[in-house]
Amino acid sequence: MTHARFRPFALLAALALAVSACSDGSGSGSEAPDGSGGGGGDGGYPDAAITIVVPFAAGGPTDTVTRLLQEPMGAELGQQIVVQNVEGAGGTVAAGEVAGAEPDGYTVLMHHIGMSTAPALYPDLPYDPLVDFKTIGLVTEVPMTLIARQDFEPTTVEELVDYVTENADSVTYAHAGPGAASHLCGLLFQSALGVTLTEVPYDGTGPALTALEGGQVDFMCDQTTNTTGAIEGGLVKAYAVTTPEPVESLPDLPTTAEAGLPEVEVSVWHGLYVPAETPDEVVQALSDALKVALADQNVIDELGNLGAAPVAEDQATPEALTEKLESQTELWRPIIEDAGVEVS
């Protein structure tokens, strides 16, 4: 596997350091992330731009969350943070490249719930999420919403359950492709009801939501970062949020538990990762910067506008993200395998 896409950043950093060394006459090389070398500002990590790789398209929810962190994390670390979108195979292309990147803290992965579902979805996955990465911390848990075309007959969750159960052969469920959060939520919904629906996959959330708004499909489940605007604009019919607590930005929607569907509880959590051999002190520096960014008022406000919120400070840690990754991998594997979903 090649990781050439990251080398320009390393080359630019090396050239910058060489110019700096020549200008001050020190002749010393840059310090390693563990503080064992010399040069590079205060001689420690970071002394060059940091790239956060997003496995999905620019403008999508994971990209949006990442770009909110870009400025405050960069300010705390004292370096520019560059966001790079590397699409493909449900996020596994980007994750595979980061897993094999130089473990120096300059290539970071932002990924969502798909980090925990990839082992069950992809039989030939070229990395192990629990082995080939170190975790930095959780970022946010984004609620999901059950929504339908505006003229869909059911008006409540109870009516939706009855209608879908009685008309499973004719109901269409839209999602953003195999392994996408909207697909996973649909699998959980079908598992809870014991039905198999006609799934209509699209190439991303945007086209799926557009099809729902146009009445071409019956219903879907997706993140508030994608659906809040359509719900508030009256473009879709909304039934519930899929989290234990109500969502402040959507006060009229009950939770699925309140509406009698407690089995459908799911959120799209995001976390930051680095290659497994990254020094612990670098991981700690990134985790500390993440905590600062999540306390930034602009980040809090902007996430709130999207129906989301930063995680608590004690969740923005390597330990919390590792625990989340392990438990979610265990949760989703049987659901995906029972549904017979596999991506080649």
N, C-alpha and C positions, 0 to 999 in steps of 0.2 A: 504494500500500500504506500502511495506517495503522499507526502505532506508538504509538497512544494508551495501550496497556497499560503503557508505561514512563513516561508523563508524570506519574502521581501521585508517583513517587519524586522526579523532578526538581522538582515543585511543592513537595513537603514540604521538600526541601533548600533551595530558594530562600527559603521562608518562615522556615526556621530561621536561615539566614544573615541575613535582614533583621532578625529579632528580635535576633540577636547584635550586628549593627551599631548598632541603636538603643540597646541597653543599654550598649555601651561608648563610644558617642559618636563612633566613628571615621568612620562614614559611608562606608567603603570597600566596594567590591564584592568578590565571591568571586574567588579566583585561578583562572585557567584551568589545565587539567591540565599545560600546559607550563611553569607557574610564572610566567606573564606578568602576572598580576593581583595583587590584594591580599586580605587577610582569609583566613578559613577555617583555623583552627588555626595551623599553621606556614606557611600560605600556599601549600601545595602539594597535590598529589594524594596520597591522596583526602581530601576534606573533606565527604563525605556517604556514605550507605549505597551499597553496590555490589550489583547484582542479577546473579546467575548463572542464566542461563536453561537449563533442562533440557528437551530435546525430547520427553521421554517421561513416563509416569505416575509419580506419587510411589510409592516403594516398589520400583521397578524397579532393575536393576543400575546404570544410569547415574546415577539419582537417589541411590542408596546411596553411590556413590563421591563424588559431589558433596558430599553432606552430611557426609561424613567430613572434607572439606577446609574446610568452612564456618567452623568455630571457629578452627583454627590460622592459616588465611589471614587471617581477619578480625583476629585478635590482632596479627599481624605488620604489617598495613596500618593498624591503629588505627581501623578502622571496621567497622560491622556488615555482614555479607554475608547477603543475602536470596536464597533459592532459589525460583525461579519455574518451575513446570511448564507448558509450552506444548506440548500434544500435537497430532499431526496429520501425515499424509502422510509417515510414516517419518522424521520429524525435520526435514523441509524447511520446514514452517511456521515453527518456531522459528528455524531458521537464516536464513530469509529476513527475519524481523523484526529479528534482531540485525544482519544485514548492512546494513539500512537505518536502524539506530538512530543516535542521536547518537554520534559517535566520540570520546567523552570518557573512556572507561575505566570508566563506571558501568554499562554493560550488557555482560556477558560471556557467551559461549556455551560450554557443556560439551557436546561431541558425541563419538560413538564412530566406529567403522569406517564407519558410514553416511555420514560426510562425504566419503569417497573413492568411494563407490559411487553416490551420488545422480546425478552427471552421466550415467552410463550407464543408470540406472533411470528417470529422469524427463526426457523429451525437452523439456519446457517449463519446466525449472528456472529460476526467476527470479533466480538468482545463480550466480556461478562461485566455487567454494570456493577456488581458487588465486589469485583476483584480488580478491574482495570482502571478504577478511578478512586480518588480521594474526594470526600464530600466537603463542601465549604459551609453550606447552610441552606435552610428553607428560605424562600423569599415571600411567597404569598400563596394562599389557597383561594382560588377563584370559584365561586358558586356556579352551578349550572341551572338552567331553567327548562322546564317542559313547555314547549310552545307548539302551536298548530297554525295552519292556514286560517285566515280570519273567519271564513264561513264553515269551518269544521263543526259538525253537529254538537259534540259534547261541550259543556260549559264549565264543568268542575272536574277535579281529579277523579272523583268517584264515577262520574258519567264517562270520563275518558277510559277508565279501567274497564267498565262494563262494555262500552262500545268496541274497544280494541279486542277484548276477549271474544265477543260475539261475532266480530267481523275481521278476524285475524287474516283471513285469506285475501281480503281486498284492501286492507289498510297499508299505506306506503310510508316508510320511515326514511327520512333523508339524513345523510351524514357526510362528513368531509373526507371520507376514504378509510380504508382498513387501518385500524389502530389509532385513528384520531379520537380525541376526547368525545366528540359527538357520537362516534361509533361505539365506544366503550359504554357510554351512558345508555345507549340503545340496547346493548347486550344485557346490561344489568336490568333494565326495564322489562325486556322480554323474559329474562330468567325469573324475575319476581312474579310475572303473570303466567308463566308456563306456556308462552305462545311463541310462534315463529312468524315474523312479519316479512313482508316484501321490502327489502332494503334497497335504497337508491343511493349509491355512492357518488359523490361529486369530487372534483379536484379542488378541494379546499372549502372552508366555511363560507366564504363569500358567495360562491355559486349555489351552495346548498340553501343558504338563507334567502337568496334571491328567488330560487325556485319555490320555496315555501311561501314567500310573500306574493308570488304570482299564482299561487294555487295549484302548482303542478304536482305537489306532493302533499301528504296529509299532516305529518307532524315530525318534530325532531327534538333533540335535547342538546343544548350547547351553552357555552360559557356566557356569563353576564357581560363580559368584555365585548362579546359579539352581539348579544341579543338585546341589551338594555335600550338602545336607540330605537330598534324596531318595535319593542314593547311600548315604550313611551310614545312613539309616534302612531300607535294604533295600527301598525302594518301586519301584526300577527296576534293571535289569541294566546294568552299566557295562562298557565295553570298553577305552577308551583315552582319553588326553588328547591334544590336537592341537598341542602345543608341542614344541620340540626337547628341552627338559629336563623331567624328571618334576616333578609337583606335590607339594610337601611334605605338603599336607593330604590327598592321596589317594595314599599310597605304594604301594598294591597295583595301581595302574593303570599299564600301560606307555604309552610315547608311541606315536603312530601310526607313527613311523619305526622304533622298536624292533619293532613288531608287523608290519612289512612293508608299511606304507602311507605312505611318506614324502611322497607328493604332497598328502596332506591335512594341511597345516600351516597353522594359522590361529589368531589370537588376536584378542580384541576390545580394541583399543587406544582409550584415551580421551585427549582433548586439549582445551585451552582456547583460545578465539579471541575476537577483538574486531573491530569494523568496520575496514576497510582504512585509513581516514584517522586512526586513533588515533595520537597522538604516540608516538614511540619511547620516550621516558622513562617514559610510562605503561605501555607494554608491558613495559619492564624492571622496573618496580616490581611488576607482577603476577607476572612470571616469578620474581623474587626471593622473593616471598611464597609462591609455589607450591613452590619448593625447600625452604623452611623447613617448610611443611606436610607435605611428603613425608618429611621426616626426623623428624616427630613420632612418638613411640613408639606412641601410641594408634592413629594412622592405619596404621602398619606392622602392629600386632597385629590390627586389625579386618580389614584387607585379607587378612592371612594366614588368618584364620578362614574367609574366603570363597574360599580357594584362589588368591589373587592377591597381588601385591606392588607397591610403588611402583617406578617406573622409577629408574634410576641418575641421579645429580644432573646428569650431562652430557646426559641426555635430556630433562630438564625445561627445555628452552630453545626459543626460537622456531626456531632453525636445525634442531634435531632433529625438531620436529613438521612443519616445512615439508618436509623430506626424506621423512618417513614418509608424509605426505599425497600427495606427488608419486608415490612408488613404488607406493603402494597403489592410487591411481587408475589407474595404468598396468597393474597386475596384474589388477584386477577387471573392467575394461572388456571385454576379449575374452571372459571367462568368462560375464559377464552377457549380452553380445550373442549369443554362440553358443547360449546357452540360450533366446534369444528372449524374455527377460523385459523387460517394459516397463510402467511404471505411469503411467497418465494422470492 
